[in-house]
Amino acid sequence: MILEKESNFSFKRNIICLISSIFICSCGGGGSGGNNLPVSELPSEQTSSKDTVNDLLPFTDIIKAIETDEYFNQWGLSSINASSAYLLDATGKGSIVAVVDEALDWSHHEFLKERILHPDSVLTYSGNREPTAWQKFHGTATVSIIAARKDSADIPSNMHGVAYDSQILFIATELGDPPSDGEYVPIAIDKFDWSYYDAQEARKYDDLSEKVQIVNNSFGFTGQITDYPKTTFGNNFPKFIEALANNEDTIFVWSAGNYNGITDVEGNKVDGTDPGWLAGLGYYFPELKDNNVAVVAIDQEGMIADFSNRCGVAKDFCIAAPGVRVNVAIPNNLYVSLTEQEKSVLNEGVLSYLKDHPTEAYLLASGTSFAAPHVSGSLAVLFAKFGSQLSAKEILKRLFLTANKEGLYADEEIYGHGALDLGQAVAPVGSISFFNSSHLSSAALPVSESFVITGKSFGDGLSKGLKSYNFSFFDQLAAPFLVPANTFFKANIEQFSQIERMKDFQEKKFFNENTNGFFSFSSWDDVTNREGNRGLRLIEASIKYFSGEDSFSFDYGLNPSLNIFSYYEIDNLQSAFFDSNIFTIPWLKSVEAGYSATISRKTKIGEIKFNVYSGSKRRENWQILPSFLIPKEGRAMGGFVSFSMNKRKNLFDLTLGYLKEENNLLGNNSNGAFGNFKDEESLYISVLNRTSFSKRLDLLINVSAIESEPLKSNYYIQSISDLTELSFDIGFIVKEIFSLNESLTFRLYQEPRVEKGKIFIEVPVGRNYSGDVFFEDIQFPLRPSGRELSFEAVWTKNSNDKIINFLLGVKKDKGNIKDGSLDFNMLFAFKSVF
């Protein structure tokens, strides 16, 4: 009865370790050809084949810090795309891997790292016997693939493990050697009494499962799972099988065996179509499929190793991983510990290398023994990244589903779920979603459709409050991924562009007034559409009817608050200040792409106006779009009442209004998991005063404020309360500077800015094994850090045949974000009428 190391060595030992009349040997290499040779070859330094590609990447330095010489010296790391995991800072930190193996040399350079060895490790044999350096070979090699440290030491063949930040709990177990050609025979299980072994192994794996998340088992008995009926295992190993099944929070990794092509005692070649029986128990006992995995070996070209058993009947819980000529650490002082018999089976090159490298030595090894630790290390990385939130069953399922199944790996009988791909396993799989209820069984909300877009008034208010928070979204396999919360909150800070000023400057305006009380106005611009057709595009239009003290107007494309002035006054002010948005109520831009109607009556003390409006906002930079139709977004409606007193030198206007936005909140909008701003209502007030100090000098002051109704929802944005915004505009006009048609204006203004407001957000932070989604409730004020103030001086010359504008401007805290800088601008415009 032989339990074997499943690794290829260039020697065969005659020492057999007796454990309750059962011989245990490492799962080793084999295959046809007699002598097992992988460690008869010396490792060579590997160089990155990606240098040229890396030079083209924006994160070249990060990649190079990850894909070091150590990384490429162990080809298995690049084969499983481990660097993609390291880019996500997934290195196995916090995971504990139990390794049941022959022995371990903990003094090797690769293990000189604090807390890499779990304190419950057992490094000696029964009776406190110290293993020889030769006995430490297999375990040292296996552990180095999992957890060899990452450093920058200038050591030939220096390497690091798959989960180089994980911890190892090592259990030394005396193993025997695999059979050579002509010696292979399946163990006759039913001829022995296994009760002691069964109870002992059950206790061992129960104990390990209380301490670790993964157990690596790079050993096995001779014989494939299909060499025996189910009853053989059920009758002889009931406690062991029960222990594996009951410890569902631990994943047991088994090497599949190396007996394909080996010659048995009858001279026949073994067809290793199925894994060894320890690795294949899940075939007869389906309850083991969720936490047991069989591992077959592939070579550097990605092909199944000649010696490796295939997945066969274990295809549902089997995977392929690198296991041929893998660079591994070997024990210190190995050469001096070898007996003459042991030296006789090693070639001169290896002996010379071992003699010259008493420490810090490496060799190439092959076998499913070295494929299994690639899987164990990958699981350690996944547990470190997801372990507190995904169950062992979910993590193993993830490993299987993300394996490479393309091309030859589609052959399940050989490769099972395919070739291990750690890079894919740590990345989101399929569609990604948010859940705004407390369980993953609720309706998913696509991440791509979940966002909040804020305008300039919010500035950096949201980004300040959220800078230390992460949101958890979930992929198609329900794995959580944390990303900075600000990823989903975007500030669309519109700046009044010079393009808009120039397009306004170039508009063609038409006025018409007759003696029947009718007045009309329109403005147009030249457009060439995508088809190359040229024509005029209507920008604004108005018709007004006067009857005694009453008047009625109907407007298109205008900010409704412009009705405070006459159309001639509007035109003169916009020209003098070189701005079509001068002295308006800014929130009513949300209805400019629409219609408004105004009824007014003059009384002895002043004029009262009633206005209703409905429309949309014109899309940003619409002026440069090649279309006769102006694109628009959103929908809003409302009305205001305005009372004006116009004395000889003074105009005073008070406006009280109501605004209802269908899909916005003061120009801000959200969607998906953040809810939708629907039918948001606000009240606003605006005060305008114009004082004429003389015929040549006017002062205009406009102050506007708006307050929204509190918002409440059942989505991530739970509420927004007390939201108040303020804007103001102060302008001086000096007329007839050098001639009748010249003016000089000075203007200080603030576009809408949040002055008060608080937001309450429910932040998804992860989940538990049961699929319950956890949230953290946060609240913070929305007031931005800065206050954008703009100052402009404009010289204008406006005559019958030409118009000239020259603007100098300066702006502080651009976008309402405090940065201590000033932005300067200058614009010169000239238009001649022929």
C-alpha positions in Angstrom: 0.0 0.0 0.0 1.8 3.1 -1.2 0.9 6.7 -1.0 3.2 8.6 -3.3 4.6 12.0 -4.0 3.3 13.1 -7.3 6.4 14.7 -8.7 9.1 13.7 -11.1 12.5 13.1 -9.6 15.7 11.8 -11.2 16.1 9.1 -8.5 14.2 6.4 -6.8 14.5 5.9 -3.1 14.2 2.5 -1.4 13.1 4.0 1.9 9.5 3.3 2.6 7.7 5.0 5.5 5.5 2.7 7.6 2.3 4.3 8.9 -0.1 1.8 10.4 1.0 -0.8 7.8 0.2 1.7 5.0 3.0 3.1 2.8 2.7 6.8 1.7 4.6 8.1 -1.2 4.6 11.5 -3.0 2.6 12.0 -6.1 5.3 12.2 -8.6 6.0 12.1 -12.1 6.2 9.0 -13.9 5.0 8.5 -17.3 6.8 6.2 -19.7 10.5 5.9 -20.1 11.7 4.6 -16.8 13.9 7.2 -15.2 12.0 10.3 -13.9 14.1 13.3 -14.8 12.7 16.8 -14.2 15.2 17.8 -11.6 18.1 16.6 -13.8 17.9 20.0 -15.5 19.1 23.3 -14.1 16.9 26.4 -14.3 18.0 29.3 -16.6 17.3 33.0 -16.0 14.1 34.0 -17.8 13.6 37.5 -19.4 10.4 39.2 -20.0 8.9 38.7 -23.4 6.6 41.7 -22.8 9.1 44.5 -22.6 8.1 45.9 -26.0 4.4 45.8 -25.1 5.0 47.3 -21.7 6.7 50.3 -23.2 3.5 51.1 -24.9 1.3 50.9 -21.8 0.4 54.0 -19.7 1.1 52.0 -16.5 4.5 50.7 -17.7 6.2 51.3 -14.3 3.5 49.5 -12.4 3.7 46.5 -14.8 7.5 46.3 -14.5 7.3 46.5 -10.7 5.1 43.4 -10.9 6.5 41.4 -13.8 10.0 41.3 -12.4 12.8 38.8 -13.1 11.4 36.8 -10.2 8.1 36.7 -11.9 9.4 35.4 -15.2 11.8 33.0 -13.6 8.7 30.9 -12.6 6.9 30.5 -16.0 3.8 29.2 -14.2 3.0 32.8 -13.0 2.7 34.3 -16.4 0.9 31.2 -17.7 -1.9 31.7 -15.1 -1.8 35.5 -15.7 -0.9 36.2 -12.1 0.2 39.7 -12.7 -3.4 40.7 -13.5 -4.2 39.8 -9.9 -1.2 41.6 -8.5 -2.3 44.8 -10.4 -5.4 44.6 -8.2 -3.2 44.2 -5.1 -4.4 40.6 -4.8 -1.3 38.8 -3.4 -2.8 36.3 -0.9 -2.3 38.5 2.1 -4.3 37.2 5.0 -4.9 33.7 3.5 -3.6 30.6 5.2 -2.7 27.5 3.1 -2.1 24.2 4.7 0.5 22.0 2.9 0.5 18.3 3.8 3.8 17.1 2.4 7.0 15.3 3.1 9.1 17.9 4.8 10.2 21.5 4.5 13.5 23.5 4.7 12.3 26.7 6.2 15.8 28.2 6.1 15.8 28.7 2.4 16.1 32.3 1.1 12.5 32.1 -0.3 11.0 31.7 3.2 13.0 34.2 5.2 10.0 36.4 5.8 8.3 37.3 9.1 5.1 35.4 9.9 5.2 33.3 6.7 5.0 30.1 8.7 1.9 29.4 10.8 2.8 28.7 14.5 0.9 25.4 14.4 3.1 24.0 11.6 4.7 20.5 12.2 8.1 20.3 10.7 9.4 17.1 12.2 8.3 13.5 12.0 6.9 11.4 14.8 9.2 11.1 17.7 10.5 14.6 16.9 12.8 13.1 14.2 14.3 15.8 11.9 13.9 15.1 8.2 17.0 15.0 6.1 17.6 17.7 3.4 16.7 15.1 0.8 13.4 14.4 2.5 12.7 18.2 2.5 13.0 18.4 -1.2 9.4 17.8 -2.3 7.8 19.9 0.4 10.2 22.8 -0.1 9.6 22.8 -3.8 5.8 22.6 -3.4 5.6 25.5 -0.8 7.9 27.7 -2.9 5.3 27.6 -5.7 2.6 28.8 -3.3 4.3 31.3 -1.1 8.0 32.0 -1.9 8.6 35.6 -0.9 8.9 38.4 -3.4 12.1 40.4 -3.1 14.8 42.1 -5.2 17.7 39.9 -4.3 20.2 39.4 -7.1 20.1 35.6 -6.9 20.2 33.4 -10.1 16.7 31.8 -10.6 15.2 33.8 -7.7 11.4 33.4 -7.9 8.3 34.2 -5.9 5.1 32.3 -5.2 1.7 32.6 -6.6 0.4 34.0 -3.3 3.6 35.5 -2.0 1.9 37.3 0.9 0.1 34.2 2.2 0.9 32.1 5.2 1.8 28.4 5.2 0.7 25.8 7.8 3.0 22.9 7.0 2.3 19.4 8.2 5.3 17.0 7.7 4.2 13.6 6.5 6.5 10.7 5.7 6.0 9.8 2.0 7.5 7.2 -0.2 8.6 7.2 -3.8 6.5 6.7 -6.9 6.9 3.5 -8.8 9.2 3.3 -11.8 8.4 1.6 -15.1 7.5 -2.0 -14.5 6.5 -1.5 -10.9 3.2 0.2 -11.2 0.2 -1.6 -9.7 -3.0 -0.2 -8.1 -3.1 -0.6 -4.4 -5.3 -3.5 -3.3 -7.4 -1.4 -0.9 -9.8 -4.1 0.3 -6.9 -6.3 1.5 -6.0 -3.9 4.3 -7.6 -2.6 7.5 -7.9 1.1 7.0 -9.8 2.0 10.2 -6.9 3.6 11.9 -5.8 5.5 8.9 -9.4 6.6 8.2 -9.9 8.0 11.7 -6.5 9.6 11.8 -6.9 11.4 8.5 -10.4 12.5 9.4 -9.1 14.1 12.6 -6.2 15.7 10.8 -8.3 17.3 8.1 -11.0 18.4 10.6 -8.2 20.1 12.6 -6.7 21.8 9.6 -10.1 23.0 8.4 -10.6 25.0 11.6 -7.4 26.9 10.8 -7.0 27.3 7.1 -9.0 27.9 3.9 -7.0 25.7 1.6 -5.2 22.4 2.0 -2.7 21.4 -0.7 -2.2 17.7 -1.1 0.6 16.8 -3.6 0.5 13.1 -3.0 -1.7 10.1 -3.7 -2.0 6.3 -3.8 -1.3 4.2 -6.9 -4.5 3.5 -8.8 -7.1 5.5 -10.6 -10.5 6.3 -9.1 -12.2 4.0 -11.7 -10.0 1.1 -10.7 -12.4 0.5 -7.8 -16.1 0.5 -7.1 -17.7 3.1 -4.9 -18.2 0.6 -2.1 -14.5 0.2 -1.7 -14.2 3.8 -0.5 -17.4 4.0 1.3 -16.6 0.9 3.4 -12.9 1.8 4.1 -12.8 5.6 4.4 -16.2 6.7 5.7 -14.8 9.1 8.3 -12.3 10.6 6.0 -14.9 11.2 3.3 -17.3 12.7 5.8 -14.6 15.0 7.1 -13.9 16.3 3.6 -17.7 16.8 3.0 -18.4 18.5 6.3 -15.6 21.0 6.1 -17.3 22.9 3.3 -15.5 26.1 4.1 -12.2 24.6 3.2 -11.0 23.7 -0.3 -8.9 20.5 -0.7 -6.5 20.5 -3.6 -5.2 17.2 -4.9 -2.7 16.3 -7.5 -4.2 14.0 -10.1 -1.3 11.6 -10.5 1.6 11.0 -12.9 0.9 7.5 -14.2 -0.1 8.1 -17.8 2.2 6.0 -20.0 4.0 4.2 -17.2 4.5 0.5 -17.5 2.7 -1.7 -15.0 4.0 -5.0 -13.5 2.5 -6.9 -16.4 4.4 -4.8 -19.0 1.4 -2.8 -20.2 1.3 0.9 -20.7 -1.1 2.6 -18.2 -3.7 4.8 -19.8 -4.2 7.5 -17.1 -7.6 8.7 -18.4 -8.8 9.4 -14.8 -7.1 10.9 -11.7 -5.9 9.0 -8.7 -8.5 7.9 -6.2 -7.8 10.6 -3.6 -8.2 13.3 -6.2 -11.2 11.6 -7.8 -13.4 10.8 -4.8 -15.8 13.4 -5.9 -16.8 11.1 -8.8 -18.4 8.7 -6.4 -19.3 11.2 -3.7 -20.9 14.3 -5.4 -21.0 16.1 -2.1 -17.2 16.6 -2.4 -17.4 18.4 -5.8 -18.0 21.7 -4.2 -14.8 21.8 -2.1 -12.4 19.3 -3.7 -10.4 19.9 -6.9 -8.2 17.5 -8.9 -5.3 19.1 -10.8 -3.6 17.9 -14.0 -0.3 19.2 -15.3 0.3 21.2 -18.5 3.7 22.2 -20.0 5.0 25.6 -21.0 3.3 25.3 -24.4 0.0 24.7 -22.6 -0.3 21.0 -23.6 -1.2 18.3 -21.2 2.0 16.7 -19.8 2.7 13.2 -21.2 3.0 11.8 -17.7 -0.1 13.5 -16.2 -3.3 11.6 -15.5 -6.2 13.2 -17.2 -9.4 14.7 -15.7 -11.7 11.9 -17.1 -14.6 11.1 -14.7 -13.5 14.0 -12.4 -14.0 16.6 -15.2 -16.6 18.4 -13.1 -14.1 19.3 -10.4 -10.8 19.2 -12.2 -8.6 21.9 -13.7 -5.2 22.1 -15.5 -2.2 24.1 -14.2 1.5 24.4 -14.9 3.5 21.3 -13.9 6.4 20.7 -16.3 9.9 22.0 -15.7 8.8 24.5 -13.1 11.4 26.5 -11.3 11.3 25.5 -7.6 13.4 26.2 -4.5 15.3 23.2 -3.1 16.7 22.6 0.4 19.9 24.2 1.6 23.0 21.9 2.0 21.4 19.2 -0.2 24.7 18.0 -1.7 26.4 17.2 1.6 23.4 15.3 2.8 23.2 12.9 -0.2 24.2 9.3 0.1 26.3 7.7 -2.6 23.3 5.8 -3.8 21.3 9.1 -4.0 24.1 10.8 -5.9 24.3 7.9 -8.4 20.8 8.7 -9.8 21.7 12.4 -10.4 23.6 13.6 -13.4 26.9 15.4 -13.1 25.4 18.8 -14.1 23.0 18.7 -11.2 25.6 17.4 -8.7 28.0 20.1 -9.7 25.3 22.7 -9.3 24.3 21.4 -5.9 27.9 21.4 -4.7 28.5 25.0 -5.9 25.2 26.2 -4.4 24.9 24.9 -0.9 22.2 27.6 -0.3 19.8 29.7 -2.4 19.5 26.8 -4.9 16.8 26.1 -7.5 16.0 23.3 -9.9 13.4 22.5 -12.5 10.7 20.0 -11.4 7.8 18.3 -13.1 4.7 16.5 -11.8 1.1 17.1 -10.8 2.6 17.8 -7.4 3.7 21.1 -8.8 0.6 21.8 -10.7 -1.5 21.5 -7.5 0.3 24.4 -5.6 -0.4 26.7 -8.6 -4.1 26.1 -7.9 -3.7 26.4 -4.1 -1.8 29.6 -4.5 -4.5 31.0 -6.8 -7.2 30.0 -4.3 -5.2 31.8 -1.6 -5.2 35.0 -3.7 -9.0 34.6 -4.3 -9.7 34.0 -0.6 -7.6 37.1 0.3 -9.6 39.2 -2.2 -13.1 37.7 -1.6 -12.9 35.3 1.3 -14.8 37.3 3.9 -17.7 37.6 1.4 -17.6 34.6 -0.9 -18.0 31.0 0.4 -15.4 28.4 -0.5 -18.0 26.9 -2.9 -18.3 30.2 -4.7 -14.6 30.8 -4.9 -13.9 27.3 -6.3 -16.8 27.8 -8.8 -15.2 31.1 -9.8 -11.9 29.4 -10.4 -13.5 26.8 -12.6 -15.8 29.1 -14.6 -13.0 31.6 -15.3 -10.5 28.9 -16.5 -9.5 29.1 -20.2 -11.8 26.9 -22.1 -10.8 27.9 -25.6 -9.3 25.6 -28.2 -7.8 22.4 -26.9 -9.0 23.3 -23.4 -12.5 22.6 -24.5 -11.7 18.9 -24.2 -13.2 18.3 -20.7 -12.0 14.7 -20.6 -8.4 15.9 -20.5 -8.5 19.4 -19.0 -11.7 19.4 -17.0 -12.8 23.0 -16.6 -9.8 24.2 -18.6 -6.5 25.9 -17.9 -6.1 27.9 -14.7 -6.4 31.7 -15.3 -6.0 33.6 -12.1 -6.1 36.9 -13.9 -9.7 36.2 -15.1 -10.7 34.8 -11.7 -9.9 38.1 -9.9 -11.6 40.3 -12.5 -15.3 40.9 -12.8 -17.1 38.2 -14.8 -19.9 39.1 -17.2 -22.3 41.9 -16.4 -21.7 44.0 -13.3 -24.6 45.2 -11.1 -25.6 47.1 -8.1 -28.3 45.9 -5.6 -30.1 48.5 -3.6 -32.0 46.0 -1.4 -30.5 43.8 1.3 -30.1 40.6 -0.7 -28.5 39.5 -3.9 -31.7 37.8 -4.9 -33.3 41.2 -5.6 -33.4 42.9 -8.9 -30.0 43.9 -10.3 -29.4 47.4 -11.4 -26.7 47.7 -14.2 -23.6 49.6 -13.1 -23.3 51.1 -16.6 -26.7 52.8 -16.0 -26.0 54.0 -12.5 -24.5 57.4 -12.1 -24.9 60.9 -10.8 -24.0 63.9 -12.9 -23.8 67.2 -11.1 -23.3 70.7 -12.5 -21.1 73.6 -11.5 -23.2 74.6 -8.5 -22.1 71.4 -6.6 -18.4 72.0 -7.4 -16.4 69.5 -5.5 -19.1 69.1 -2.7 -19.8 65.4 -3.6 -16.2 64.5 -4.3 -15.0 65.9 -1.0 -17.6 64.0 0.9 -17.0 60.7 -0.9 -13.2 60.7 -1.3 -12.6 58.2 1.4 -15.4 55.8 0.4 -15.7 52.8 -2.0 -18.8 51.4 -3.6 -19.2 47.6 -4.0 -20.6 46.3 -7.2 -21.2 42.7 -8.0 -20.3 40.7 -11.1 -22.4 37.9 -12.7 -21.0 35.4 -10.2 -22.0 37.7 -7.3 -18.5 38.6 -6.4 -18.0 42.0 -4.8 -15.6 44.6 -6.3 -14.8 47.8 -4.5 -14.2 50.9 -6.6 -13.9 54.6 -5.5 -17.3 56.1 -4.9 -16.4 59.1 -7.0 -16.2 56.8 -10.0 -20.0 57.1 -10.2 -20.3 60.8 -9.4 -19.3 63.0 -12.2 -19.2 66.8 -12.2 -20.3 68.2 -15.6 -19.0 71.7 -15.0 -20.1 73.8 -17.9 -18.1 76.9 -18.5 -19.5 79.7 -20.5 -17.4 79.1 -23.5 -15.9 81.6 -26.0 -17.7 79.5 -28.7 -21.0 80.5 -27.2 -20.0 84.2 -27.1 -18.9 84.1 -30.7 -21.9 82.3 -32.0 -24.2 84.8 -30.2 -22.1 87.5 -31.7 -22.7 86.1 -35.2 -26.4 85.7 -34.9 -28.7 87.5 -37.4 -31.4 89.4 -35.5 -34.6 90.7 -36.9 -37.0 93.2 -35.3 -40.4 94.2 -36.6 -42.9 96.6 -35.0 -46.1 98.1 -36.4 -48.8 100.6 -35.4 -51.3 97.9 -34.6 -49.6 96.9 -31.4 -47.6 93.9 -32.7 -43.9 93.4 -32.2 -41.8 90.5 -33.3 -38.3 89.4 -32.9 -36.1 86.5 -34.1 -32.5 85.5 -34.3 -30.8 83.0 -36.6 -27.4 81.5 -37.4 -25.8 79.9 -40.4 -25.5 76.2 -40.3 -24.1 73.5 -42.7 -25.5 70.1 -41.7 -23.7 66.7 -42.1 -25.1 66.3 -45.6 -23.5 69.6 -46.7 -26.7 71.6 -46.9 -26.4 75.1 -45.7 -29.2 77.2 -44.3 -30.5 79.3 -41.3 -31.2 77.8 -37.9 -33.8 79.5 -35.7 -32.3 80.4 -32.3 -34.9 82.6 -30.7 -38.3 84.1 -31.6 -40.9 86.2 -29.9 -44.2 87.9 -30.7 -45.8 90.5 -28.5 -49.1 92.3 -28.6 -49.7 95.6 -26.8 -53.2 96.8 -25.9 -53.3 99.9 -23.7 -51.9 98.9 -20.3 -51.9 95.2 -21.1 -49.6 93.1 -23.2 -49.2 89.5 -24.2 -46.1 87.8 -25.4 -45.3 84.3 -26.7 -41.6 83.3 -26.9 -39.4 80.5 -28.1 -35.8 79.8 -27.2 -35.6 82.6 -24.7 -34.9 82.5 -21.0 -38.3 83.5 -19.6 -36.8 85.9 -17.1 -35.7 88.1 -20.0 -39.3 89.4 -20.1 -38.3 91.8 -17.4 -36.7 94.0 -20.0 -37.9 95.2 -23.4 -36.4 93.4 -26.4 -34.3 96.4 -27.3 -32.9 96.7 -23.8 -32.1 93.0 -23.9 -30.2 93.3 -27.2 -28.3 96.4 -25.9 -27.3 94.7 -22.6 -26.2 91.5 -24.3 -24.1 93.4 -26.8 -22.6 95.7 -24.1 -21.6 92.8 -21.8 -20.9 90.4 -24.6 -23.1 87.7 -22.9 -26.5 86.4 -23.8 -27.0 85.2 -20.2 -26.7 88.6 -18.6 -29.1 89.4 -15.7 -31.3 86.3 -16.1 -32.5 83.8 -13.6 -30.0 81.0 -14.4 -32.1 78.0 -13.5 -34.6 78.9 -16.2 -32.0 77.8 -18.8 -33.6 74.4 -18.3 -36.6 75.6 -20.4 -34.8 77.6 -23.1 -35.5 75.0 -25.7 -39.2 75.5 -25.3 -42.0 78.0 -25.1 -43.2 80.6 -22.6 -46.2 82.9 -22.5 -46.4 86.2 -20.5 -49.4 88.4 -19.6 -48.6 91.7 -18.1 -50.5 94.8 -16.9 -49.3 98.2 -15.9 -50.7 99.8 -12.8 -50.1 103.1 -11.1 -47.4 101.7 -8.9 -45.8 99.4 -11.4 -46.1 96.5 -13.8 -47.1 92.9 -12.8 -46.4 90.0 -15.1 -47.5 86.4 -15.1 -45.4 83.9 -17.0 -45.8 80.2 -17.6 -43.1 78.1 -19.4 -42.4 74.6 -20.5 -39.3 73.3 -22.3 -35.9 71.6 -22.2 -32.3 72.5 -21.8 -30.2 73.0 -24.9 -27.4 70.5 -24.9 -23.9 71.8 -24.1 -22.0 73.2 -27.1 -25.1 73.0 -29.3 -23.9 76.0 -31.2 -21.2 74.0 -33.0 -23.3 71.0 -33.9 -24.1 70.6 -37.6 -27.8 70.3 -37.4 -30.8 72.5 -38.2 -32.5 71.2 -35.1 -31.0 72.2 -31.7 -30.5 69.1 -29.5 -32.0 69.3 -26.1 -32.2 67.3 -22.9 -34.4 67.0 -19.8 -37.9 68.6 -19.4 -39.1 71.3 -17.0 -42.1 73.6 -16.5 -43.3 76.2 -14.2 -44.1 79.9 -13.9 -43.4 83.1 -12.1 -45.0 86.3 -11.1 -43.0 89.5 -11.4 -43.6 92.9 -10.1 -41.6 95.8 -11.5 -41.4 99.5 -10.6 -39.7 101.7 -13.2 -39.0 105.2 -12.1 -37.0 107.8 -14.0 -33.6 106.6 -12.7 -34.4 103.4 -11.1 -35.8 100.0 -12.1 -36.7 97.5 -9.4 -38.0 94.0 -10.1 -39.0 91.3 -7.8 -39.7 87.8 -9.2 -41.2 84.8 -7.4 -41.3 81.6 -9.3 -41.9 77.8 -9.3 -39.8 75.3 -11.2 -40.7 71.6 -11.7 -38.0 69.4 -13.4 -39.0 66.0 -14.6 -35.6 64.3 -14.5 -33.3 66.7 -12.8 -32.7 68.5 -9.6 -31.5 72.0 -10.4 -29.7 70.7 -13.4 -28.3 67.6 -11.7 -29.4 64.1 -12.6 -29.0 60.5 -11.4 -30.0 57.1 -12.7 -29.9 53.4 -11.9 -28.9 52.4 -8.3 -28.8 56.1 -7.3 -32.5 56.6 -8.1 -33.9 59.2 -10.5 -34.6 62.8 -9.7 -38.2 62.8 -10.8 -40.7 65.7 -10.7 -38.4 67.7 -8.4 -40.0 71.0 -7.3 -38.2 74.2 -6.4 -39.1 77.8 -5.5 -37.0 80.7 -6.4 -36.7 84.5 -5.9 -34.9 87.0 -7.9 -34.3 90.7 -7.3 -33.0 93.1 -10.0 -32.2 96.7 -9.6 -31.0 99.1 -12.2 -29.9 102.6 -11.1 -29.0 105.3 -13.7 -26.6 107.7 -12.1 -26.5 109.7 -15.2 -27.2 109.4 -18.9 -23.9 107.7 -19.3 -23.6 105.5 -16.2 -25.8 102.7 -15.1 -25.4 100.1 -12.3 -27.3 96.8 -12.5 -27.5 94.3 -9.7 -29.3 91.0 -9.9 -29.4 88.4 -7.0 -31.3 85.1 -7.4 -31.8 82.2 -5.0 -33.6 78.9 -5.2 -34.5 76.2 -2.7 -35.6 72.7 -3.7 -38.1 70.6 -2.0 -36.4 67.8 0.1 -35.7 64.7 -2.0 -36.3 61.2 -0.7 -35.8 57.8 -2.3 -35.2 54.1 -1.6 -32.1 54.1 -3.7 -28.4 54.8 -2.8 -29.2 58.5 -2.5 -31.6 58.3 0.3 -32.3 62.0 0.6 -31.1 65.5 -0.2 -32.4 68.2 2.2 -32.2 72.0 2.5 -30.7 72.5 -0.9 -30.2 76.2 -1.5 -28.3 77.8 -4.4 -27.4 81.4 -5.0 -26.2 83.5 -8.0 -25.6 87.2 -8.5 -24.6 89.6 -11.2 -23.3 93.1 -10.7 -22.6 95.3 -13.7 -21.5 98.9 -14.5 -22.2 100.4 -17.9 -20.3 103.5 -19.0 -21.7 104.8 -22.3 -20.3 107.1 -24.9 -16.7 106.6 -23.9 -15.1 108.1 -27.0 -18.2 108.3 -29.3 -21.9 107.8 -29.2 -21.7 104.1 -30.1 -19.1 103.0 -27.7 -19.5 101.6 -24.2 -17.3 100.2 -21.4 -18.7 97.6 -19.0 -17.4 96.1 -15.8 -19.0 93.0 -14.4 -18.6 90.8 -11.3 -20.8 87.7 -11.2 -21.3 84.3 -9.6 -23.1 81.5 -11.3 -25.3 79.2 -9.2 -23.5 77.7 -6.2 -24.8 75.5 -3.4 -24.9 77.6 -0.2 -26.7 75.0 1.9 -27.6 71.4 1.6 -27.0 67.9 2.9 -27.0 64.6 1.2 -27.6 61.2 2.7 -26.1 58.2 0.8 -26.4 54.5 1.4 -23.0 53.1 0.4 -22.9 49.3 -0.6 -19.7 47.9 1.0 -20.0 44.1 0.4 -21.9 41.0 1.2 -21.7 37.9 3.4 -21.8 34.1 2.6 -25.6 34.2 2.6 -25.8 36.8 -0.1 -26.9 39.6 2.3 -25.7 43.0 1.0 -24.2 45.4 3.6 -24.5 49.1 3.5 -22.9 52.0 5.3 -25.0 55.2 5.8 -23.1 58.4 5.4 -24.1 62.1 5.2 -22.2 65.3 4.5 -22.8 68.9 3.4 -22.9 69.6 -0.3 -21.3 73.1 -0.1 -18.2 73.1 -2.4 -14.8 74.2 -1.2 -14.5 77.2 -3.5 -16.6 80.1 -4.7 -16.2 80.8 -8.4 -16.2 84.6 -9.0 -15.7 86.1 -12.5 -14.7 89.7 -13.3 -14.9 91.0 -16.9 -14.3 94.3 -18.6 -15.8 94.7 -22.1 -15.3 97.5 -24.6 -18.0 97.7 -27.3 -18.4 99.7 -30.5 -21.7 99.2 -32.1 -22.5 101.2 -35.3 -24.7 100.6 -38.3 -22.1 98.8 -40.3 -19.9 97.1 -37.8 -19.8 95.7 -34.2 -16.6 95.3 -32.2 -16.2 93.6 -28.8 -13.0 93.3 -26.8 -13.2 91.4 -23.5 -10.7 90.9 -20.7 -11.7 88.5 -17.9 -10.3 86.8 -14.8 -11.9 83.9 -12.8 -11.1 82.5 -9.3 -11.9 79.1 -7.9 -13.0 77.8 -11.3 -15.9 75.3 -11.0 -16.4 76.3 -7.4 -13.3 74.3 -6.5 -10.8 76.1 -4.3 -7.4 75.9 -5.8 -5.8 79.3 -5.2 -5.3 80.0 -8.9 -6.7 82.7 -11.3 -7.7 82.0 -14.9 -7.4 84.8 -17.3 -9.1 85.1 -20.7 -9.2 87.6 -23.6 -11.5 87.7 -26.6 -11.7 90.1 -29.5 -14.7 90.0 -32.0 -15.4 92.0 -35.1 -18.4 91.9 -37.3 -19.0 94.0 -40.4 -22.3 94.4 -42.1 -22.2 94.7 -45.9 
